Amino acid sequence: MSRARTDSQSSGPDHAAFEEDMNLPAIEEVPIKLYGGMRMPELIGNLPPIPSLRLPEQPSEVFTFDFLKKVFGGRAVSSGWWVIPPKTREMRLFPQLKSFRTLNSDYDPLLPRRPGEHGVQLSCILAEVDDEHLTFPLFIRRGQGGYKYYGTYTEPRYSDRLGGDEMRQVPEYVKKHWASQIGSIPRDGKIPKHNETIRAAWPQVPVGWLTENNKKLIPYQERYHDDHEENPVTRPITAEEADEIGEDEILKAFETADTDTAPSMRFYYEYLQCVGYDHDFYTKLVSKKLELEP
């Protein structure tokens, strides 16, 4: 027979009688903006807006990716980041242009919403570029539409890696997008950057123990692991092993704790600070579009 709960049982703990330490830090309630459920990193949130940013009368011209690639050229160094080799710049419409970015807000909730705004790209692939490529024109699209010019941007700081708690804020659709990209298993193997990203995230494989004179390797067997005082010699997973890791395994790796020994896949914040709007650049680009796509 169950017994009815008393008021004190149902109302939770009574803190009125507890003598609180008044020297503890104060508790403050502050308004927080969420972008698709995520907080904007403090670095970007604290950047001042560009004063008196002036846009052209028609700032919403749309450009296809094929058009941008034809005009700019370039090779991919990360997701949506294109670097233009020096030898090909002279023959281009913009010979001083060294790099550009093409991003998609469908799976990037922290991107700028309007030209001149600051923002963040979420990426699983750590970009490795020279400092000369850290200032670029930014183009963003939504859905299947074309790309719009948002201004000239720079990375005010190198990328930061999201921790386990921040990973819980990343929307599921963003994780699924990246898992499908990195976890897809093409017949001829994964894209090298995807393969490298998996190999960096996956734990190393034990191969054995060295003998006392370090001249012989005793093959690793899990049942003998506790018999050895030393940690086993390990190796990274091979490119072939990384090729076999699929979407479901990537999704699980997003959820592991920071100190877990299991595979731990993380996003990086790629910071985007707007530093201006190049009217001449935009005007020339629109004119070139009318020339090539009348």
PLY file of the C-alpha trace (Angstrom):
ply
format ascii 1.0
element vertex 294
property float x
property float y
property float z
element edge 293
property int vertex1
property int vertex2
end_header
0.00 0.00 0.00
1.45 3.39 -1.01
1.69 6.22 1.45
0.66 9.79 0.56
3.55 12.25 0.26
3.71 15.13 2.70
4.01 18.76 1.56
7.67 18.85 2.54
8.36 15.79 0.40
6.58 17.12 -2.67
7.90 20.67 -2.62
11.60 19.79 -2.86
14.40 20.82 -0.48
13.77 23.68 1.94
16.71 26.08 1.61
15.29 28.76 3.89
17.16 27.46 6.92
20.49 27.11 5.09
23.02 29.81 5.93
24.44 30.82 2.55
28.04 31.95 2.17
27.66 35.63 1.25
31.19 35.75 -0.20
30.25 33.61 -3.19
30.23 35.27 -6.65
26.98 37.05 -7.46
24.41 35.34 -9.69
23.30 37.44 -12.65
20.49 36.85 -15.11
21.37 38.26 -18.53
19.54 38.09 -21.87
21.11 35.62 -24.30
20.65 35.50 -28.06
20.41 32.04 -29.58
21.02 31.36 -33.26
19.34 28.09 -34.11
19.82 27.06 -30.47
23.49 28.12 -30.36
25.17 31.00 -28.60
27.41 33.25 -30.65
31.02 32.92 -29.41
31.99 35.78 -27.12
34.83 36.86 -29.38
32.38 37.66 -32.20
29.60 38.93 -29.95
31.93 41.56 -28.50
33.13 42.91 -31.85
31.81 46.41 -32.56
29.67 46.83 -35.69
31.16 48.55 -38.71
30.23 52.26 -38.47
28.12 53.66 -41.30
28.40 50.68 -43.64
27.03 51.79 -47.00
25.51 49.25 -49.39
24.77 49.70 -53.12
21.19 50.34 -54.24
20.85 46.71 -55.35
23.00 44.64 -52.96
21.21 41.31 -53.46
22.61 40.14 -56.81
22.84 36.34 -56.91
25.85 34.46 -58.31
26.09 30.77 -59.12
28.98 28.75 -57.80
30.06 27.90 -61.34
30.23 31.61 -62.17
32.35 32.41 -59.10
34.74 29.57 -59.84
35.03 30.62 -63.47
35.82 34.22 -62.56
38.03 33.61 -59.50
39.50 30.14 -60.04
41.03 28.68 -56.88
41.40 25.34 -55.12
39.65 24.18 -51.96
41.71 24.19 -48.75
38.76 23.64 -46.42
34.97 23.54 -46.54
33.99 26.57 -48.64
37.44 28.18 -48.52
39.17 28.70 -51.86
42.76 29.82 -52.36
43.87 31.22 -55.74
47.40 30.15 -56.77
49.71 33.13 -57.55
50.46 31.93 -61.09
46.80 32.12 -62.11
45.90 35.47 -60.52
47.33 37.73 -63.22
44.95 36.44 -65.88
41.87 36.89 -63.68
39.38 39.74 -63.38
40.70 40.46 -59.88
44.49 39.87 -59.99
44.92 41.00 -56.36
42.38 38.50 -55.02
44.10 35.71 -53.09
41.16 33.77 -51.62
37.37 33.76 -51.22
34.75 31.90 -49.17
31.44 30.31 -50.27
29.24 29.18 -47.37
25.71 27.82 -46.94
23.46 29.00 -44.10
21.31 25.85 -44.35
23.73 24.08 -42.00
25.63 27.00 -40.49
23.37 28.81 -37.96
26.06 31.29 -36.83
26.83 32.82 -40.22
26.20 36.56 -40.78
22.54 37.27 -41.56
23.16 40.54 -43.46
26.11 42.22 -45.20
28.44 43.83 -42.69
27.53 41.53 -39.79
30.09 39.36 -38.02
29.61 35.63 -37.59
31.11 32.16 -37.35
31.39 29.14 -39.60
31.17 25.68 -38.01
33.56 23.22 -39.60
34.93 19.78 -38.77
37.88 20.39 -41.07
40.60 22.58 -39.63
41.67 25.09 -42.27
45.42 25.47 -42.83
46.11 28.65 -44.79
48.81 31.31 -44.87
48.13 34.66 -43.22
47.84 36.35 -46.63
44.64 34.36 -47.25
42.92 35.39 -44.01
41.14 38.36 -45.64
38.60 37.50 -48.34
35.24 38.33 -49.96
32.46 36.27 -48.37
29.56 34.76 -50.33
26.64 33.04 -48.60
23.66 31.18 -50.00
20.55 29.53 -48.59
18.96 26.42 -50.05
19.44 25.92 -53.76
19.63 29.65 -54.49
22.76 31.42 -55.62
25.42 33.16 -53.54
25.16 36.77 -52.36
28.10 39.02 -51.56
28.28 39.96 -47.86
31.43 42.05 -47.82
35.14 41.76 -47.09
35.91 39.54 -44.10
38.90 38.46 -42.08
39.64 35.86 -39.42
40.50 37.89 -36.28
41.82 34.79 -34.52
42.82 31.24 -35.39
40.17 28.55 -35.03
38.92 27.35 -31.65
37.81 23.77 -31.01
34.38 23.22 -29.46
34.32 21.38 -26.15
31.94 18.59 -25.21
29.43 20.98 -23.62
29.40 23.27 -26.67
28.91 20.22 -28.90
25.59 19.60 -27.14
24.37 22.98 -28.45
25.14 22.16 -32.08
21.82 21.42 -33.84
21.29 17.83 -34.91
20.83 18.81 -38.56
24.32 20.36 -38.56
25.85 17.18 -37.15
23.98 15.02 -39.65
25.15 17.19 -42.53
28.79 16.85 -41.55
28.44 13.16 -40.72
27.03 12.54 -44.19
29.88 14.53 -45.75
32.75 12.97 -43.82
31.16 9.56 -43.34
30.18 8.91 -46.95
32.10 5.98 -48.43
32.68 6.55 -52.17
33.85 3.67 -54.31
37.24 5.29 -54.88
37.77 6.31 -51.23
37.06 9.40 -49.18
38.16 12.93 -50.04
41.71 13.29 -48.60
40.69 16.11 -46.21
37.83 13.97 -44.85
40.14 11.00 -44.44
42.71 13.12 -42.59
40.01 14.54 -40.29
38.87 11.05 -39.28
42.41 9.81 -38.71
43.12 12.78 -36.42
39.94 12.17 -34.38
40.18 8.41 -34.00
42.21 6.79 -31.17
45.48 5.17 -32.10
45.63 1.40 -32.46
47.91 -0.63 -30.11
50.40 -2.80 -32.02
52.47 -4.37 -29.24
55.16 -3.95 -26.60
58.89 -3.47 -27.08
61.25 -5.85 -25.32
63.75 -4.49 -22.78
66.44 -3.95 -25.40
63.88 -2.32 -27.77
64.92 -4.69 -30.53
61.79 -6.79 -30.76
58.08 -6.01 -30.78
55.74 -8.38 -28.98
52.46 -8.37 -30.95
49.56 -6.81 -29.08
46.88 -9.05 -27.61
44.18 -7.46 -25.48
44.12 -10.35 -22.99
47.75 -9.58 -22.04
47.23 -5.83 -21.66
47.18 -5.87 -17.84
50.32 -8.03 -17.70
52.49 -5.18 -19.00
53.43 -2.15 -16.91
54.30 -0.06 -19.96
51.75 1.32 -22.38
51.75 -0.47 -25.73
53.27 1.01 -28.86
50.49 2.53 -30.98
49.91 3.71 -34.54
47.31 5.99 -36.17
44.54 4.27 -38.05
45.39 3.82 -41.70
43.79 5.67 -44.60
42.12 2.41 -45.58
40.66 1.98 -42.07
39.43 5.59 -42.11
37.72 4.94 -45.45
35.54 2.31 -43.75
34.22 4.64 -41.03
30.65 5.64 -41.86
28.03 8.23 -40.95
26.71 6.50 -37.82
30.19 6.23 -36.32
30.81 9.92 -36.99
27.56 10.87 -35.25
28.54 8.81 -32.18
31.96 10.49 -32.14
30.24 13.91 -31.89
28.69 12.90 -28.55
31.71 11.58 -26.64
33.22 13.40 -23.67
36.38 15.43 -24.13
38.48 12.97 -22.10
36.82 9.81 -23.41
39.09 7.19 -24.97
36.47 6.57 -27.65
36.63 8.42 -31.00
35.99 12.14 -30.42
34.97 14.27 -33.42
34.64 18.01 -32.84
33.71 21.18 -34.71
35.87 24.28 -34.98
34.79 27.91 -34.82
36.02 29.69 -37.97
35.61 33.34 -37.00
34.28 35.84 -39.56
34.81 39.56 -38.90
33.50 42.00 -41.49
36.02 44.75 -42.23
34.29 46.50 -45.13
32.20 46.34 -48.27
34.02 46.68 -51.61
31.65 48.53 -53.95
34.02 48.41 -56.94
34.49 44.67 -56.49
30.73 44.08 -56.36
30.03 46.34 -59.37
32.66 44.63 -61.53
31.34 41.22 -60.51
27.76 42.14 -61.48
28.98 43.54 -64.81
30.90 40.33 -65.51
27.80 38.30 -64.76
25.76 40.33 -67.26
28.52 39.78 -69.81
28.72 36.00 -69.33
25.06 35.36 -68.51
23.06 37.92 -70.56
0 1
1 2
2 3
3 4
4 5
5 6
6 7
7 8
8 9
9 10
10 11
11 12
12 13
13 14
14 15
15 16
16 17
17 18
18 19
19 20
20 21
21 22
22 23
23 24
24 25
25 26
26 27
27 28
28 29
29 30
30 31
31 32
32 33
33 34
34 35
35 36
36 37
37 38
38 39
39 40
40 41
41 42
42 43
43 44
44 45
45 46
46 47
47 48
48 49
49 50
50 51
51 52
52 53
53 54
54 55
55 56
56 57
57 58
58 59
59 60
60 61
61 62
62 63
63 64
64 65
65 66
66 67
67 68
68 69
69 70
70 71
71 72
72 73
73 74
74 75
75 76
76 77
77 78
78 79
79 80
80 81
81 82
82 83
83 84
84 85
85 86
86 87
87 88
88 89
89 90
90 91
91 92
92 93
93 94
94 95
95 96
96 97
97 98
98 99
99 100
100 101
101 102
102 103
103 104
104 105
105 106
106 107
107 108
108 109
109 110
110 111
111 112
112 113
113 114
114 115
115 116
116 117
117 118
118 119
119 120
120 121
121 122
122 123
123 124
124 125
125 126
126 127
127 128
128 129
129 130
130 131
131 132
132 133
133 134
134 135
135 136
136 137
137 138
138 139
139 140
140 141
141 142
142 143
143 144
144 145
145 146
146 147
147 148
148 149
149 150
150 151
151 152
152 153
153 154
154 155
155 156
156 157
157 158
158 159
159 160
160 161
161 162
162 163
163 164
164 165
165 166
166 167
167 168
168 169
169 170
170 171
171 172
172 173
173 174
174 175
175 176
176 177
177 178
178 179
179 180
180 181
181 182
182 183
183 184
184 185
185 186
186 187
187 188
188 189
189 190
190 191
191 192
192 193
193 194
194 195
195 196
196 197
197 198
198 199
199 200
200 201
201 202
202 203
203 204
204 205
205 206
206 207
207 208
208 209
209 210
210 211
211 212
212 213
213 214
214 215
215 216
216 217
217 218
218 219
219 220
220 221
221 222
222 223
223 224
224 225
225 226
226 227
227 228
228 229
229 230
230 231
231 232
232 233
233 234
234 235
235 236
236 237
237 238
238 239
239 240
240 241
241 242
242 243
243 244
244 245
245 246
246 247
247 248
248 249
249 250
250 251
251 252
252 253
253 254
254 255
255 256
256 257
257 258
258 259
259 260
260 261
261 262
262 263
263 264
264 265
265 266
266 267
267 268
268 269
269 270
270 271
271 272
272 273
273 274
274 275
275 276
276 277
277 278
278 279
279 280
280 281
281 282
282 283
283 284
284 285
285 286
286 287
287 288
288 289
289 290
290 291
291 292
292 293
